[in-house]
Amino acid sequence: KIDDMSPKKEKKGSTMGEVVTREYTVNLHKRLHGIGFKYRAPRAIKEVKKFAEKQMGTPDIRIDTRLNKHLWSQGVRGVPFRIRVRLARLRNEDEDSVHKLYTLVTHVNVATFKGLQTENVETSS
């Protein structure tokens, strides 16, 4: 049983160091259920950060200003039910930073969320 576990752990450690970009759909509606009106948009930001940290495994998450604007576009109460985001795990240019990688979260504009799945995005670099 221990032999089964070790290759998985080894693989996960190696993939975490890679620079990768993926597109996800985040269902904010379920994450904000029961949250008071005045806390919804700020909580939405926190939930997107939490989602990005879980998916990419980097504690340093940076939210793009356009994504922030989109989340706040309908006011503090009317956060969009779903949002399509691009999570890019990038190398940290700061030499004095504790973390080698950070995640940049950007907004992807889509007409409809129907049939969308998580996709790997080919990086241009």
C-alpha positions in Angstrom: 0.0 0.0 0.0 2.9 2.4 0.7 4.3 1.7 -2.7 1.1 2.8 -4.4 1.3 6.2 -2.6 4.9 7.1 -3.2 4.7 7.6 -7.0 1.7 9.9 -6.7 3.4 12.1 -4.1 6.6 12.2 -6.2 4.6 13.3 -9.3 2.7 15.9 -7.5 5.8 17.5 -6.1 7.3 17.7 -9.6 4.3 19.2 -11.2 3.9 21.9 -8.6 7.1 23.6 -9.7 6.0 24.0 -13.3 4.7 27.2 -14.9 1.3 26.4 -16.2 -1.9 28.2 -17.2 -5.4 26.9 -17.0 -9.0 28.2 -17.4 -11.6 27.4 -14.9 -15.3 28.2 -14.2 -15.9 29.3 -10.6 -19.4 28.9 -9.3 -19.6 31.9 -7.0 -23.3 31.4 -6.4 -22.8 28.4 -4.2 -19.8 29.9 -2.5 -21.7 33.0 -1.5 -24.9 31.3 -0.3 -26.0 32.7 3.0 -23.5 35.6 3.0 -25.0 39.0 4.0 -25.4 41.5 1.2 -22.7 43.9 2.4 -20.1 41.2 2.4 -20.8 39.4 -0.9 -18.3 41.1 -3.2 -15.4 41.2 -0.7 -16.1 37.5 0.1 -16.2 36.7 -3.7 -12.7 38.0 -4.0 -11.6 35.9 -1.0 -13.3 32.8 -2.5 -11.6 33.3 -5.9 -8.3 33.5 -4.1 -9.1 30.4 -2.0 -10.1 28.5 -5.2 -6.9 29.6 -7.0 -4.7 28.6 -4.0 -6.3 25.1 -3.9 -6.0 24.5 -7.7 -2.5 25.9 -8.2 -0.9 25.2 -4.8 0.7 28.6 -4.4 0.0 30.8 -1.3 0.8 34.0 -3.3 -2.3 34.8 -5.3 -2.7 38.0 -7.3 -6.1 39.2 -8.7 -6.1 41.2 -11.9 -7.9 44.6 -11.7 -10.3 43.7 -14.5 -11.4 40.6 -12.6 -12.0 42.8 -9.5 -13.9 45.3 -11.6 -16.1 42.5 -13.1 -16.9 41.0 -9.7 -17.9 44.5 -8.4 -19.7 45.5 -11.6 -23.2 44.8 -10.3 -22.5 46.3 -6.9 -21.6 44.8 -3.5 -24.7 42.6 -3.5 -25.1 41.5 -7.1 -22.0 39.3 -7.6 -22.2 37.3 -10.9 -23.3 33.7 -10.3 -20.4 32.2 -12.3 -17.1 33.5 -13.5 -14.6 32.2 -16.0 -11.0 32.7 -14.8 -7.5 32.0 -16.2 -5.1 30.9 -13.5 -1.5 31.3 -14.5 1.2 29.9 -12.2 4.3 32.1 -12.8 7.8 32.4 -11.5 8.3 35.2 -9.0 10.7 37.8 -10.2 11.2 39.1 -6.7 14.5 37.6 -5.4 13.7 38.4 -1.8 10.3 36.7 -1.9 9.8 33.6 0.1 7.7 31.9 -2.6 9.2 30.9 -5.9 5.9 30.9 -7.7 2.8 33.0 -7.6 -0.6 32.7 -9.3 -2.1 35.4 -11.4 -5.9 35.3 -11.7 -7.4 37.0 -14.8 -11.0 37.3 -16.1 -12.0 35.5 -19.3 -15.1 36.9 -20.9 -17.5 34.3 -22.2 -21.0 34.5 -23.7 -22.3 31.4 -21.9 -20.9 28.9 -19.4 -22.7 25.9 -21.0 -20.5 23.0 -21.8 -17.3 24.7 -20.6 -14.6 22.6 -19.0 -11.3 23.2 -17.3 -8.7 23.7 -20.1 -5.0 23.9 -20.2 -3.9 27.1 -22.0 -0.7 27.0 -24.1 1.6 29.8 -22.8 3.1 32.1 -25.3 6.5 32.3 -23.6 
